[in-house]
Amino acid sequence: MTEPLLSKPEAQRRADRIAAFRAELAALEAGGVLVLPQEQRAAVGRHHDEALRELAERFDVDVAEGEKRLSVGMWVASFLGATALALSVFLFFQRFWGLLTTPVQVAILVAAPVVALGLTELAARRERTGTFASLLGLVTLACFVLDLVMLGLIFNIVPSANALLAWALLGMVIAYAYGLRLPLAAGVVCLLLWLAAQVGTWSGMPWDSSLGFPEHYALAGLAVLAVPLVFKHRRRSELEKVYRLVGLIAVLSALLWLSSDWHDSRLPLEPELLKILYQVLGFAAPAGAIAAGLWKRWGDMVYVGATFFVIHLYARFFDWWFDWMPQYLFFLILGLTAVAALAVLVRLRRALAARRRP
């Protein structure tokens, strides 16, 4: 058989449906509810075996629960390995940099990201999971970041926010070339910082000072959230989630910051009005994210929204009641709120599961 044109996430969902069907069929047969004739059961088994074999060969999907847990571990190891290698490169430069002449320094800086990119290409061709390619892609981006920083120091170039845009573009090029989410996440973070800096410069503020205002991050986060809505990812649909997560976390983090320290706001409003505004938005925005996630069947948006809603709720409890309420009563209310939040999250989880069913 030949599977239709699928993306890797769609192929993984297909493998998950086959595993769920097999488990349910086994339960039905054990309970005597449904017993397929031997010929039909064998035919279904062969069909699924062939489908799983083809999905594993073409997309390297996880066909068992143990493989899924290993994949998560592989991605964590990839991120930690990339971080360690990037630090190694930085510390190497720091240790020997002063011993090198300027031409040698420039040659090393130019060659480092090119070599790392070549290794990324080699890993992407030889290994289908993308784990090593993702690791080397992050190392490539780290080398390029160090490249621009060190060249700026060598030639006394005035720092500019455009370096953030250059780093963002490289991270995105690597991500879309090989379908890698970690380099894209790094690139989108750089893009978000560049947008936040531009918000300030457009209003006449130095770009580095612009990064100290949370509302700039909120606006940049909204722009990042809009990217997959404007530019449809038909070939790389698995990468849309990165924009949602980075943009949503930026927006909700900025609102959480402003709900606790509204004096950092640039809005020309009275402090008391700013306090009320951002404390209300601190609840409304996560609730809106939860609703949107349930509507669109985006589990990641539901979980992020629920996490920020609970954090904001606890922060407001401390602001409103901790100083004047008896501590035993405060923590009793906090514990009861945690139980209520858990009950709500359980219901949200069930609602999300129901929305996912065809």
C-alpha positions as CSV (number, residue, x, y, z in Angstrom):
1,M,0.0,0.0,0.0
2,T,1.0,3.6,-0.4
3,E,0.1,6.2,2.2
4,P,-1.2,9.5,0.8
5,L,1.0,12.6,1.1
6,L,1.3,13.3,4.8
7,S,3.3,15.5,7.1
8,K,5.2,13.9,10.0
9,P,2.6,14.9,12.6
10,E,-0.2,13.5,10.4
11,A,1.7,10.3,10.0
12,Q,2.2,10.1,13.8
13,R,-1.5,10.6,14.4
14,R,-2.2,7.9,11.9
15,A,0.1,5.5,13.8
16,D,-1.6,6.5,17.1
17,R,-5.0,5.7,15.6
18,I,-3.9,2.3,14.6
19,A,-2.5,1.6,18.1
20,A,-5.7,2.8,19.7
21,F,-7.8,0.7,17.3
22,R,-5.8,-2.4,18.1
23,A,-6.1,-1.9,21.8
24,E,-9.8,-1.3,21.7
25,L,-10.4,-4.3,19.4
26,A,-8.5,-6.5,21.9
27,A,-10.6,-5.2,24.8
28,L,-13.8,-5.8,22.8
29,E,-12.8,-9.4,22.0
30,A,-11.7,-10.0,25.6
31,G,-15.2,-8.9,26.8
32,G,-17.0,-10.9,24.1
33,V,-18.6,-7.8,22.6
34,L,-17.1,-8.2,19.2
35,V,-15.1,-11.1,17.8
36,L,-14.0,-10.8,14.2
37,P,-13.6,-13.9,12.1
38,Q,-10.0,-15.1,11.9
39,E,-9.7,-14.2,8.2
40,Q,-10.9,-10.7,8.7
41,R,-8.8,-10.2,11.8
42,A,-5.7,-11.4,10.0
43,A,-6.5,-9.2,7.0
44,V,-6.8,-6.1,9.3
45,G,-3.6,-7.0,11.1
46,R,-1.7,-7.3,7.8
47,H,-3.1,-4.0,6.6
48,H,-2.1,-2.2,9.8
49,D,1.3,-3.9,9.9
50,E,2.0,-2.7,6.3
51,A,0.8,0.8,7.1
52,L,3.0,1.1,10.2
53,R,6.0,-0.3,8.4
54,E,5.6,2.3,5.6
55,L,5.0,5.1,8.1
56,A,8.1,4.1,10.1
57,E,10.2,4.0,6.9
58,R,9.0,7.2,5.4
59,F,8.4,9.4,8.5
60,D,10.3,7.6,11.3
61,V,7.1,7.8,13.5
62,D,6.8,6.2,17.0
63,V,4.7,3.1,16.7
64,A,4.9,2.1,20.4
65,E,4.5,4.0,23.7
66,G,8.1,3.2,24.7
67,E,9.4,4.8,21.4
68,K,7.4,8.0,22.3
69,R,9.1,8.3,25.6
70,L,12.5,7.7,24.0
71,S,11.7,10.4,21.5
72,V,11.0,12.9,24.2
73,G,14.2,12.0,25.9
74,M,16.1,12.4,22.6
75,W,14.7,15.9,22.1
76,V,15.7,16.9,25.6
77,A,19.1,15.5,25.1
78,S,19.4,17.3,21.8
79,F,18.6,20.7,23.4
80,L,21.0,20.1,26.3
81,G,23.7,18.9,24.0
82,A,23.3,21.9,21.7
83,T,23.5,24.2,24.8
84,A,26.6,22.4,26.0
85,L,28.3,22.6,22.6
86,A,27.4,26.2,22.2
87,L,28.9,27.0,25.6
88,S,32.0,25.0,24.7
89,V,32.5,27.1,21.5
90,F,32.1,30.3,23.5
91,L,34.5,29.2,26.3
92,F,37.0,28.1,23.7
93,F,37.0,31.5,22.1
94,Q,37.3,33.2,25.4
95,R,40.2,31.0,26.4
96,F,42.3,31.4,23.2
97,W,41.0,34.5,21.6
98,G,43.6,36.9,22.8
99,L,46.4,34.6,21.4
100,L,45.2,34.9,17.8
101,T,45.9,37.6,15.2
102,T,42.9,39.5,13.8
103,P,43.0,37.7,10.3
104,V,42.9,34.3,12.1
105,Q,40.1,35.5,14.3
106,V,38.0,36.7,11.4
107,A,38.7,33.4,9.5
108,I,37.6,31.3,12.4
109,L,34.4,33.4,12.9
110,V,33.5,33.1,9.3
111,A,34.3,29.4,9.0
112,A,32.5,28.3,12.3
113,P,28.9,28.7,11.2
114,V,29.6,27.4,7.7
115,V,31.2,24.2,9.0
116,A,28.4,23.8,11.5
117,L,25.8,24.2,8.7
118,G,27.6,21.6,6.6
119,L,27.4,19.2,9.5
120,T,23.7,20.0,9.9
121,E,23.1,19.1,6.2
122,L,25.1,15.9,6.6
123,A,23.1,14.9,9.7
124,A,19.8,15.7,8.0
125,R,20.7,13.4,5.1
126,R,21.8,10.5,7.3
127,E,19.4,10.5,10.2
128,R,15.6,10.7,9.7
129,T,14.5,11.6,13.2
130,G,16.2,15.0,12.9
131,T,17.6,14.8,16.4
132,F,21.2,15.3,15.5
133,A,20.3,17.8,12.7
134,S,18.4,19.8,15.3
135,L,21.3,19.8,17.7
136,L,23.7,20.9,15.0
137,G,21.3,23.5,13.7
138,L,21.3,25.1,17.2
139,V,25.1,25.0,17.2
140,T,25.1,26.7,13.8
141,L,22.9,29.4,15.1
142,A,25.0,29.8,18.2
143,C,28.1,30.1,16.1
144,F,26.5,32.8,14.0
145,V,25.4,34.7,17.1
146,L,29.0,34.6,18.4
147,D,30.2,35.5,14.9
148,L,28.3,38.8,14.7
149,V,29.0,39.7,18.3
150,M,32.8,39.1,18.0
151,L,33.1,40.8,14.6
152,G,31.3,43.8,16.0
153,L,33.9,44.0,18.8
154,I,36.8,43.5,16.5
155,F,35.8,46.2,14.1
156,N,34.2,48.5,16.7
157,I,30.7,48.3,15.0
158,V,27.9,50.0,16.9
159,P,25.4,47.3,18.2
160,S,22.1,47.2,16.4
161,A,18.8,45.4,16.8
162,N,19.2,44.2,13.2
163,A,21.6,41.5,14.5
164,L,18.5,39.9,16.2
165,L,16.8,39.9,12.8
166,A,19.8,38.2,11.1
167,W,19.9,35.5,13.8
168,A,16.1,35.0,13.4
169,L,16.4,34.6,9.7
170,L,19.1,32.0,10.0
171,G,17.2,30.0,12.6
172,M,14.1,30.0,10.3
173,V,16.1,29.0,7.2
174,I,17.6,26.0,9.0
175,A,14.2,25.1,10.5
176,Y,12.3,25.2,7.2
177,A,15.0,23.6,5.2
178,Y,15.1,20.5,7.5
179,G,11.7,20.7,9.4
180,L,13.4,21.3,12.8
181,R,11.4,22.9,15.6
182,L,14.2,23.7,18.0
183,P,16.1,26.0,15.6
184,L,12.8,27.6,14.6
185,A,12.0,28.3,18.3
186,A,15.4,30.0,18.7
187,G,14.8,32.0,15.5
188,V,11.3,33.0,16.6
189,V,12.5,34.2,20.0
190,C,15.1,36.3,18.2
191,L,12.4,37.6,15.9
192,L,10.2,38.5,18.9
193,L,13.0,40.4,20.5
194,W,13.7,42.3,17.3
195,L,10.0,43.2,17.0
196,A,9.9,44.3,20.6
197,A,13.0,46.5,19.9
198,Q,11.3,48.0,16.8
199,V,8.2,49.0,18.8
200,G,10.4,51.3,20.9
201,T,12.5,52.7,18.0
202,W,9.4,53.5,16.0
203,S,8.4,55.7,19.0
204,G,11.8,57.4,19.2
205,M,13.3,55.2,21.9
206,P,16.8,53.5,21.7
207,W,16.4,49.9,20.7
208,D,18.1,48.5,23.8
209,S,16.0,50.6,26.1
210,S,12.9,49.3,24.3
211,L,13.5,45.8,25.6
212,G,12.7,46.9,29.1
213,F,9.0,47.5,28.5
214,P,6.7,44.5,28.7
215,E,4.1,46.0,26.4
216,H,6.6,45.8,23.6
217,Y,6.8,42.0,24.1
218,A,3.1,41.7,24.2
219,L,2.7,43.5,20.8
220,A,5.6,41.4,19.4
221,G,4.0,38.2,20.7
222,L,0.7,39.1,19.0
223,A,2.6,39.6,15.7
224,V,4.3,36.2,16.2
225,L,0.9,34.6,16.9
226,A,-0.4,36.0,13.6
227,V,2.3,34.4,11.5
228,P,0.7,31.0,11.0
229,L,-2.7,32.7,10.4
230,V,-1.3,34.8,7.6
231,F,1.2,32.3,6.2
232,K,-0.3,28.8,5.9
233,H,2.2,26.0,6.6
234,R,1.0,23.4,4.2
235,R,4.3,21.5,3.8
236,R,5.6,22.2,7.4
237,S,2.4,22.2,9.4
238,E,4.3,20.9,12.5
239,L,6.1,24.2,12.7
240,E,3.0,26.3,13.3
241,K,2.9,25.2,16.9
242,V,6.3,26.9,17.6
243,Y,4.8,30.3,16.6
244,R,1.8,29.7,18.8
245,L,3.8,28.7,21.9
246,V,6.4,31.4,21.6
247,G,3.9,34.2,20.8
248,L,1.4,33.1,23.5
249,I,4.1,32.8,26.2
250,A,5.4,36.2,25.3
251,V,1.9,37.8,25.5
252,L,0.9,36.1,28.7
253,S,4.3,36.7,30.4
254,A,4.1,40.4,29.6
255,L,0.6,40.6,31.0
256,L,1.7,38.7,34.1
257,W,4.6,41.2,34.5
258,L,2.3,44.2,34.1
259,S,-0.3,42.9,36.5
260,S,2.3,42.9,39.2
261,D,4.2,46.0,38.2
262,W,1.9,48.2,36.2
263,H,4.3,51.2,36.7
264,D,6.3,49.7,33.8
265,S,3.4,50.4,31.4
266,R,3.8,53.0,28.7
267,L,0.1,53.7,28.5
268,P,-0.8,57.3,29.5
269,L,-3.3,56.2,32.2
270,E,-3.7,56.7,35.9
271,P,-1.8,54.0,37.9
272,E,-4.9,52.7,39.6
273,L,-6.6,52.3,36.3
274,L,-3.5,50.5,34.9
275,K,-3.6,48.2,37.8
276,I,-7.2,47.2,37.3
277,L,-6.7,46.9,33.5
278,Y,-3.8,44.6,33.6
279,Q,-5.1,42.5,36.5
280,V,-8.3,41.9,34.5
281,L,-6.3,41.2,31.3
282,G,-4.2,38.8,33.3
283,F,-7.3,36.6,33.8
284,A,-9.0,37.3,30.5
285,A,-6.1,36.6,28.1
286,P,-5.3,33.1,29.5
287,A,-9.0,32.3,29.6
288,G,-9.2,33.4,25.9
289,A,-6.2,31.2,25.1
290,I,-8.0,28.2,26.7
291,A,-11.2,28.9,24.8
292,A,-9.3,29.3,21.5
293,G,-7.3,26.1,22.1
294,L,-10.5,24.1,22.8
295,W,-12.2,25.5,19.7
296,K,-9.2,24.9,17.4
297,R,-8.2,21.6,19.1
298,W,-4.8,23.0,20.1
299,G,-3.8,21.2,23.3
300,D,-0.6,23.2,23.7
301,M,-2.6,26.5,23.8
302,V,-5.0,25.1,26.4
303,Y,-2.1,23.9,28.7
304,V,-0.2,27.2,28.4
305,G,-3.3,29.3,29.0
306,A,-4.3,27.2,32.0
307,T,-0.8,27.4,33.5
308,F,-0.7,31.2,33.2
309,F,-4.3,31.5,34.6
310,V,-3.3,29.6,37.7
311,I,0.0,31.5,38.2
312,H,-1.9,34.8,37.8
313,L,-4.6,33.7,40.2
314,Y,-2.0,32.7,42.9
315,A,-0.1,36.0,42.4
316,R,-3.2,38.0,42.9
317,F,-4.1,36.0,46.0
318,F,-0.7,37.1,47.5
319,D,-1.2,40.7,46.5
320,W,-4.8,41.0,47.8
321,W,-4.9,38.9,51.0
322,F,-1.6,37.8,52.3
323,D,-0.7,40.9,54.3
324,W,-4.0,41.1,56.3
325,M,-5.5,37.6,56.4
326,P,-4.4,35.0,59.0
327,Q,-1.8,32.8,57.4
328,Y,-3.6,29.5,58.2
329,L,-6.8,30.9,56.5
330,F,-4.8,32.2,53.5
331,F,-3.2,28.8,52.8
332,L,-6.5,27.0,53.4
333,I,-8.0,29.2,50.7
334,L,-5.0,28.6,48.5
335,G,-5.3,24.8,48.9
336,L,-9.0,24.8,48.2
337,T,-8.4,27.0,45.1
338,A,-5.8,24.4,44.0
339,V,-8.4,21.7,44.3
340,A,-10.9,23.8,42.4
341,A,-8.3,24.5,39.7
342,L,-7.5,20.8,39.4
343,A,-11.1,20.0,38.9
344,V,-11.4,22.6,36.2
345,L,-8.3,21.4,34.5
346,V,-9.7,17.8,34.5
347,R,-12.8,19.0,32.9
348,L,-10.8,21.0,30.3
349,R,-8.8,17.9,29.6
350,R,-11.9,15.9,29.0
351,A,-13.3,18.6,26.8
352,L,-10.1,18.7,24.8
353,A,-10.2,15.0,24.3
354,A,-13.8,15.1,23.2
355,R,-12.9,17.8,20.7
356,R,-10.1,15.6,19.3
357,R,-12.5,12.8,18.5
358,P,-13.7,12.6,14.9
